[in-house]
Amino acid sequence: MTVTIRPALEPELHQVGELVAAAYLDDGLLAADAPYLAQIRDAVGRSQDSVVLVAIDETVQVMLGTATWCPVSSSHREVAGIGEGEFRMLGVATNGRGRGVGEMLVQECIFRAQREDLDAVVISTSPQMQAARRIYERLGFERVPDRDWTPVPNFPLWAYRLDLQRS
């Protein structure tokens, strides 16, 4: 399998939104009528000032996953502070799970932060997102409980941070 990580093309953005929504729904993180799904599906909106990344299986030309890189100028940042980059909406399609796709997307966000000479990368994740948390922890992210928050009722998020000065 050859996977390429690259910015999504404009015609792919609707598919990106649906991929993330399906990942959240399939994992039972949100109900099908949850208002937050509209934000998750809005890859077009995120692409205006963030970089919507996709993982493409080059062998069969299938989208396997996505993440949104939120640089310092992005309006989609939620927990990043000064000198920090942030990524959001990591989602991997069922056919991409267990193949390293999520980790490749996170690594791309780390590389982008390094290229932008940032001090750290942050992410918010749900306590139920065990596979994602394993990726973050394996890559050296550490919990930052004082940045935990709840964007919508009954959907708490935990903050994680990777200090790039130590990595």
PLY file of the C-alpha trace (Angstrom):
ply
format ascii 1.0
element vertex 167
property float x
property float y
property float z
element edge 166
property int vertex1
property int vertex2
end_header
0.00 0.00 0.00
1.34 3.40 -0.98
-0.29 6.25 0.94
0.17 9.88 0.03
-0.65 12.67 2.48
-1.53 15.93 0.72
-3.91 18.89 0.90
-7.41 17.99 -0.25
-8.46 19.20 -3.66
-11.56 21.40 -3.77
-13.75 18.69 -5.38
-12.77 16.32 -2.54
-13.90 18.52 0.34
-17.46 17.20 0.53
-16.11 13.64 0.68
-13.68 14.72 3.42
-16.52 16.05 5.55
-18.52 12.87 5.10
-15.48 10.72 5.94
-14.97 12.50 9.27
-18.69 12.40 10.09
-18.82 8.67 9.31
-15.80 8.01 11.53
-17.44 9.82 14.48
-20.79 8.12 13.86
-19.29 4.65 13.36
-17.42 4.97 16.67
-20.61 6.01 18.46
-19.16 9.37 19.44
-22.16 11.35 18.23
-25.81 10.69 17.51
-26.96 10.98 13.90
-28.92 14.13 14.76
-26.13 15.87 16.73
-25.80 19.54 15.72
-21.99 19.25 15.94
-22.04 17.00 12.86
-22.64 20.09 10.72
-19.26 21.48 11.86
-17.58 18.14 11.33
-18.94 17.93 7.78
-17.88 21.51 6.94
-14.51 20.74 5.35
-15.19 23.53 2.85
-15.39 26.05 5.70
-12.25 24.68 7.36
-10.36 24.87 4.07
-10.77 28.66 3.94
-7.98 29.32 6.45
-6.71 25.88 7.41
-5.15 23.01 5.49
-7.48 20.05 5.05
-5.20 17.06 4.60
-6.13 13.73 3.05
-4.52 10.31 3.03
-4.91 8.67 -0.37
-4.19 5.02 -1.14
-2.38 5.55 -4.43
-2.78 1.93 -5.48
-6.58 2.13 -5.71
-7.08 5.92 -5.53
-9.22 5.78 -2.38
-9.37 8.37 0.42
-8.45 6.65 3.67
-8.36 9.51 6.15
-8.14 13.20 6.85
-7.02 15.79 9.38
-7.23 19.57 9.39
-4.02 21.50 10.11
-4.79 24.83 11.81
-1.79 27.13 11.49
-1.34 30.23 13.63
-3.59 32.28 11.32
-6.50 29.80 11.38
-9.87 30.75 12.85
-10.46 27.05 13.58
-7.94 26.84 16.39
-9.52 25.90 19.69
-6.87 25.24 22.34
-3.60 26.40 20.73
-1.71 29.20 22.37
1.10 31.43 21.19
3.76 29.46 19.31
1.55 26.40 18.95
-0.03 24.72 15.95
-3.17 22.69 16.21
-4.89 20.00 14.21
-8.49 18.90 14.30
-11.00 16.53 12.79
-8.71 13.52 12.48
-10.78 10.79 10.90
-9.87 7.49 9.31
-12.23 5.49 7.13
-12.97 1.92 8.15
-10.82 0.58 5.28
-7.88 2.68 6.48
-7.88 1.67 10.13
-5.04 -0.43 11.46
-2.85 0.57 8.51
-1.00 3.51 10.07
-3.07 6.14 8.27
-3.97 8.10 11.41
-0.35 8.22 12.50
0.76 9.39 9.04
-1.73 12.27 9.19
-0.57 13.28 12.68
3.08 13.09 11.55
2.27 15.45 8.68
0.82 17.95 11.17
3.98 17.66 13.29
6.14 18.25 10.20
4.08 21.32 9.32
4.55 22.71 12.83
8.29 22.14 12.59
8.45 23.86 9.18
6.55 26.79 10.66
9.10 26.87 13.53
6.42 26.41 16.18
7.15 25.35 19.74
4.41 22.73 20.03
1.41 21.00 18.48
-1.90 20.58 20.33
-5.02 18.53 19.77
-8.33 18.02 21.53
-9.71 14.51 21.64
-12.61 12.70 23.24
-11.94 10.28 26.10
-13.74 7.68 23.95
-11.25 8.08 21.06
-8.91 5.43 22.39
-7.16 4.63 19.10
-6.43 8.32 18.46
-5.14 8.81 21.99
-2.82 5.81 21.56
-1.36 7.47 18.44
-0.86 10.78 20.22
0.75 9.18 23.26
2.99 6.95 21.12
4.22 10.08 19.30
5.01 11.85 22.58
1.93 14.01 23.12
1.11 14.59 26.78
-2.21 15.39 28.44
-2.81 19.02 29.37
-5.86 18.75 31.67
-6.10 22.50 32.31
-7.04 22.91 28.61
-9.81 20.29 28.62
-13.15 21.67 27.51
-16.67 20.81 26.35
-17.62 22.34 22.96
-21.18 20.99 23.07
-23.15 19.39 25.92
-22.11 15.84 26.76
-19.02 15.93 24.51
-15.98 16.58 26.72
-12.61 16.95 25.04
-9.18 16.30 26.49
-6.22 18.40 25.38
-2.87 16.92 24.38
0.36 18.74 23.57
3.61 17.74 21.86
6.55 19.94 22.83
8.65 20.22 19.68
11.59 21.68 21.59
12.08 18.29 23.30
11.29 16.02 20.35
0 1
1 2
2 3
3 4
4 5
5 6
6 7
7 8
8 9
9 10
10 11
11 12
12 13
13 14
14 15
15 16
16 17
17 18
18 19
19 20
20 21
21 22
22 23
23 24
24 25
25 26
26 27
27 28
28 29
29 30
30 31
31 32
32 33
33 34
34 35
35 36
36 37
37 38
38 39
39 40
40 41
41 42
42 43
43 44
44 45
45 46
46 47
47 48
48 49
49 50
50 51
51 52
52 53
53 54
54 55
55 56
56 57
57 58
58 59
59 60
60 61
61 62
62 63
63 64
64 65
65 66
66 67
67 68
68 69
69 70
70 71
71 72
72 73
73 74
74 75
75 76
76 77
77 78
78 79
79 80
80 81
81 82
82 83
83 84
84 85
85 86
86 87
87 88
88 89
89 90
90 91
91 92
92 93
93 94
94 95
95 96
96 97
97 98
98 99
99 100
100 101
101 102
102 103
103 104
104 105
105 106
106 107
107 108
108 109
109 110
110 111
111 112
112 113
113 114
114 115
115 116
116 117
117 118
118 119
119 120
120 121
121 122
122 123
123 124
124 125
125 126
126 127
127 128
128 129
129 130
130 131
131 132
132 133
133 134
134 135
135 136
136 137
137 138
138 139
139 140
140 141
141 142
142 143
143 144
144 145
145 146
146 147
147 148
148 149
149 150
150 151
151 152
152 153
153 154
154 155
155 156
156 157
157 158
158 159
159 160
160 161
161 162
162 163
163 164
164 165
165 166
